């Protein structure tokens, strides 16, 4: 249940902003971020649809992380003034 809540929160943030951080130095932007947000929301609903929902959720979360790392961009850090 906790994993579903986390997936819903990250999915909504990804849809609203169009980007989200994968690691502290990398983030996914644009339509890829929104698509991954939709995938997270669908994955969160898997727990309530099938008997193997927990396994499906973990698989979808790992898939989103792998795709996010593959398509992420480096965050450019501006020097503090």
N, CA and C atoms as a LAMMPS dump frame, in Angstrom:
ITEM: TIMESTEP
0
ITEM: NUMBER OF ATOMS
243
ITEM: BOX BOUNDS ff ff ff
-5.0000000000000000e+02 5.0000000000000000e+02
-5.0000000000000000e+02 5.0000000000000000e+02
-5.0000000000000000e+02 5.0000000000000000e+02
ITEM: ATOMS id mol type element x y z
1 1 1 N 0.824 -1.189 0
2 1 2 C 0 0 0
3 1 3 C 0.868 1.253 0
4 2 1 N 1.961 1.222 0.771
5 2 2 C 2.85 2.371 0.833
6 2 3 C 3.5 2.638 -0.521
7 3 1 N 3.878 1.584 -1.222
8 3 2 C 4.473 1.739 -2.547
9 3 3 C 3.489 2.376 -3.518
10 4 1 N 2.224 2.021 -3.423
11 4 2 C 1.205 2.62 -4.287
12 4 3 C 1.068 4.106 -4.014
13 5 1 N 1.121 4.498 -2.745
14 5 2 C 1.01 5.916 -2.395
15 5 3 C 2.206 6.694 -2.934
16 6 1 N 3.394 6.14 -2.778
17 6 2 C 4.603 6.8 -3.281
18 6 3 C 4.545 6.933 -4.798
19 7 1 N 4.097 5.886 -5.48
20 7 2 C 4.001 5.933 -6.937
21 7 3 C 2.977 6.974 -7.399
22 8 1 N 1.873 7.096 -6.689
23 8 2 C 0.866 8.1 -7.04
24 8 3 C 1.427 9.507 -6.846
25 9 1 N 2.126 9.731 -5.747
26 9 2 C 2.695 11.061 -5.483
27 9 3 C 3.706 11.438 -6.566
28 10 1 N 4.635 10.539 -6.875
29 10 2 C 5.624 10.838 -7.9
30 10 3 C 4.984 10.954 -9.286
31 11 1 N 3.961 10.17 -9.558
32 11 2 C 3.261 10.25 -10.841
33 11 3 C 2.564 11.586 -11.025
34 12 1 N 1.903 12.068 -9.98
35 12 2 C 1.213 13.357 -10.063
36 12 3 C 2.218 14.502 -10.205
37 13 1 N 3.316 14.436 -9.474
38 13 2 C 4.349 15.475 -9.589
39 13 3 C 4.936 15.481 -11
40 14 1 N 5.201 14.304 -11.549
41 14 2 C 5.766 14.225 -12.894
42 14 3 C 4.79 14.772 -13.932
43 15 1 N 3.508 14.515 -13.771
44 15 2 C 2.522 15.042 -14.71
45 15 3 C 2.367 16.551 -14.571
46 16 1 N 2.376 17.05 -13.367
47 16 2 C 2.158 18.481 -13.147
48 16 3 C 3.347 19.32 -13.61
49 17 1 N 4.546 18.911 -13.25
50 17 2 C 5.73 19.693 -13.571
51 17 3 C 6.313 19.353 -14.936
52 18 1 N 6.1 18.13 -15.403
53 18 2 C 6.71 17.706 -16.653
54 18 3 C 8.148 17.272 -16.478
55 19 1 N 8.607 17.21 -15.252
56 19 2 C 9.968 16.755 -14.971
57 19 3 C 10.044 16.234 -13.541
58 20 1 N 10.984 15.359 -13.309
59 20 2 C 11.249 14.909 -11.944
60 20 3 C 12.672 14.381 -11.853
61 21 1 N 13.217 14.434 -10.65
62 21 2 C 14.587 14.004 -10.418
63 21 3 C 14.652 12.49 -10.267
64 22 1 N 15.618 11.913 -10.933
65 22 2 C 15.901 10.488 -10.774
66 22 3 C 16.976 10.33 -9.691
67 23 1 N 18.038 11.114 -9.8
68 23 2 C 19.086 11.16 -8.779
69 23 3 C 19.328 12.621 -8.43
70 24 1 N 20.278 12.882 -7.555
71 24 2 C 20.528 14.274 -7.161
72 24 3 C 21.124 15.092 -8.294
73 25 1 N 21.747 14.45 -9.26
74 25 2 C 22.378 15.181 -10.354
75 25 3 C 21.724 14.986 -11.704
76 26 1 N 20.645 14.207 -11.781
77 26 2 C 20.011 13.93 -13.072
78 26 3 C 18.497 14.031 -12.947
79 27 1 N 17.855 14.501 -14.02
80 27 2 C 16.396 14.571 -14.021
81 27 3 C 15.862 14.29 -15.419
82 28 1 N 14.613 13.884 -15.46
83 28 2 C 13.911 13.6 -16.707
84 28 3 C 13.014 14.79 -16.996
85 29 1 N 13.033 15.264 -18.252
86 29 2 C 12.265 16.449 -18.619
87 29 3 C 11.279 16.135 -19.732
88 30 1 N 10.318 17.029 -19.882
89 30 2 C 9.433 17.026 -21.031
90 30 3 C 8.454 15.873 -21.087
91 31 1 N 8.182 15.448 -22.308
92 31 2 C 7.168 14.419 -22.508
93 31 3 C 7.582 13.073 -21.923
94 32 1 N 8.875 12.808 -21.87
95 32 2 C 9.335 11.552 -21.262
96 32 3 C 8.964 11.517 -19.787
97 33 1 N 9.127 12.636 -19.099
98 33 2 C 8.748 12.707 -17.691
99 33 3 C 7.259 12.513 -17.489
100 34 1 N 6.459 13.093 -18.379
101 34 2 C 5.004 12.93 -18.264
102 34 3 C 4.572 11.494 -18.56
103 35 1 N 5.191 10.878 -19.543
104 35 2 C 4.857 9.481 -19.857
105 35 3 C 5.226 8.573 -18.687
106 36 1 N 6.389 8.797 -18.094
107 36 2 C 6.783 7.991 -16.936
108 36 3 C 5.85 8.241 -15.753
109 37 1 N 5.335 9.467 -15.628
110 37 2 C 4.346 9.757 -14.592
111 37 3 C 3.064 8.974 -14.789
112 38 1 N 2.624 8.883 -16.036
113 38 2 C 1.421 8.094 -16.338
114 38 3 C 1.657 6.62 -16.038
115 39 1 N 2.84 6.134 -16.397
116 39 2 C 3.172 4.731 -16.116
117 39 3 C 3.172 4.474 -14.607
118 40 1 N 3.68 5.417 -13.817
119 40 2 C 3.654 5.261 -12.366
120 40 3 C 2.227 5.22 -11.835
121 41 1 N 1.357 6.064 -12.365
122 41 2 C -0.045 6.062 -11.915
123 41 3 C -0.741 4.752 -12.276
124 42 1 N -0.489 4.255 -13.459
125 42 2 C -1.082 2.974 -13.866
126 42 3 C -0.526 1.84 -13.002
127 43 1 N 0.768 1.899 -12.713
128 43 2 C 1.385 0.879 -11.865
129 43 3 C 0.833 0.892 -10.451
130 44 1 N 0.502 2.072 -9.948
131 44 2 C -0.073 2.169 -8.609
132 44 3 C -1.448 1.516 -8.561
133 45 1 N -2.186 1.589 -9.647
134 45 2 C -3.519 0.986 -9.694
135 45 3 C -3.47 -0.53 -9.843
136 46 1 N -2.314 -1.072 -10.217
137 46 2 C -2.195 -2.515 -10.438
138 46 3 C -2.46 -3.313 -9.169
139 47 1 N -2.193 -2.717 -8.022
140 47 2 C -2.408 -3.426 -6.764
141 47 3 C -3.881 -3.748 -6.545
142 48 1 N -4.728 -2.884 -7.031
143 48 2 C -6.157 -3.056 -6.813
144 48 3 C -6.827 -3.869 -7.916
145 49 1 N -6.123 -4.13 -9.005
146 49 2 C -6.72 -4.818 -10.15
147 49 3 C -6.437 -6.319 -10.126
148 50 1 N -5.199 -6.699 -9.831
149 50 2 C -4.823 -8.111 -9.917
150 50 3 C -4.364 -8.652 -8.565
151 51 1 N -4.234 -9.967 -8.508
152 51 2 C -3.725 -10.609 -7.3
153 51 3 C -2.209 -10.464 -7.174
154 52 1 N -1.524 -10.21 -8.274
155 52 2 C -0.075 -10.06 -8.28
156 52 3 C 0.319 -8.59 -8.355
157 53 1 N -0.473 -7.735 -7.771
158 53 2 C -0.261 -6.298 -7.86
159 53 3 C 1.048 -5.828 -7.275
160 54 1 N 1.479 -6.403 -6.161
161 54 2 C 2.738 -5.993 -5.547
162 54 3 C 3.931 -6.274 -6.435
163 55 1 N 3.929 -7.439 -7.071
164 55 2 C 5.024 -7.803 -7.976
165 55 3 C 5.009 -6.896 -9.198
166 56 1 N 3.823 -6.608 -9.712
167 56 2 C 3.692 -5.724 -10.873
168 56 3 C 4.164 -4.321 -10.516
169 57 1 N 3.82 -3.835 -9.335
170 57 2 C 4.249 -2.506 -8.911
171 57 3 C 5.764 -2.402 -8.829
172 58 1 N 6.392 -3.377 -8.241
173 58 2 C 7.85 -3.355 -8.128
174 58 3 C 8.486 -3.404 -9.51
175 59 1 N 7.959 -4.245 -10.393
176 59 2 C 8.495 -4.337 -11.75
177 59 3 C 8.332 -3.018 -12.5
178 60 1 N 7.185 -2.379 -12.377
179 60 2 C 6.955 -1.11 -13.062
180 60 3 C 7.844 -0.018 -12.473
181 61 1 N 8.011 0.004 -11.16
182 61 2 C 8.881 0.992 -10.537
183 61 3 C 10.324 0.821 -11.02
184 62 1 N 10.807 -0.406 -11.079
185 62 2 C 12.16 -0.651 -11.588
186 62 3 C 12.275 -0.256 -13.052
187 63 1 N 11.246 -0.534 -13.839
188 63 2 C 11.239 -0.16 -15.252
189 63 3 C 11.304 1.354 -15.416
190 64 1 N 10.535 2.087 -14.621
191 64 2 C 10.544 3.55 -14.688
192 64 3 C 11.914 4.088 -14.281
193 65 1 N 12.524 3.52 -13.263
194 65 2 C 13.85 3.979 -12.838
195 65 3 C 14.883 3.726 -13.926
196 66 1 N 14.847 2.563 -14.542
197 66 2 C 15.808 2.24 -15.602
198 66 3 C 15.611 3.153 -16.811
199 67 1 N 14.365 3.338 -17.248
200 67 2 C 14.099 4.229 -18.378
201 67 3 C 14.462 5.667 -18.012
202 68 1 N 14.158 6.076 -16.793
203 68 2 C 14.504 7.42 -16.35
204 68 3 C 15.999 7.664 -16.357
205 69 1 N 16.777 6.71 -15.893
206 69 2 C 18.235 6.858 -15.912
207 69 3 C 18.777 6.886 -17.334
208 70 1 N 18.162 6.109 -18.22
209 70 2 C 18.628 6.06 -19.601
210 70 3 C 18.316 7.348 -20.361
211 71 1 N 17.227 8.023 -20.016
212 71 2 C 16.819 9.206 -20.76
213 71 3 C 17.029 10.507 -19.993
214 72 1 N 17.687 10.454 -18.849
215 72 2 C 17.814 11.649 -18.015
216 72 3 C 18.909 12.578 -18.528
217 73 1 N 18.815 13.815 -18.078
218 73 2 C 19.795 14.837 -18.417
219 73 3 C 20.462 15.314 -17.149
220 74 1 N 21.718 15.776 -17.29
221 74 2 C 22.418 16.3 -16.122
222 74 3 C 21.801 17.625 -15.706
223 75 1 N 21.735 17.849 -14.406
224 75 2 C 21.256 19.117 -13.87
225 75 3 C 22.442 20.072 -13.831
226 76 1 N 22.284 21.207 -14.51
227 76 2 C 23.349 22.201 -14.511
228 76 3 C 23.257 23.036 -13.253
229 77 1 N 24.319 23.025 -12.492
230 77 2 C 24.328 23.769 -11.246
231 77 3 C 24.957 25.133 -11.488
232 78 1 N 24.224 26.175 -11.118
233 78 2 C 24.739 27.528 -11.26
234 78 3 C 25.54 27.878 -10.02
235 79 1 N 26.618 28.619 -10.2
236 79 2 C 27.412 28.99 -9.015
237 79 3 C 26.646 29.961 -8.125
238 80 1 N 26.804 29.795 -6.833
239 80 2 C 26.123 30.663 -5.865
240 80 3 C 26.736 32.06 -5.92
241 81 1 N 25.88 33.055 -5.828
242 81 2 C 26.375 34.442 -5.903
243 81 3 C 26.374 35.08 -4.559
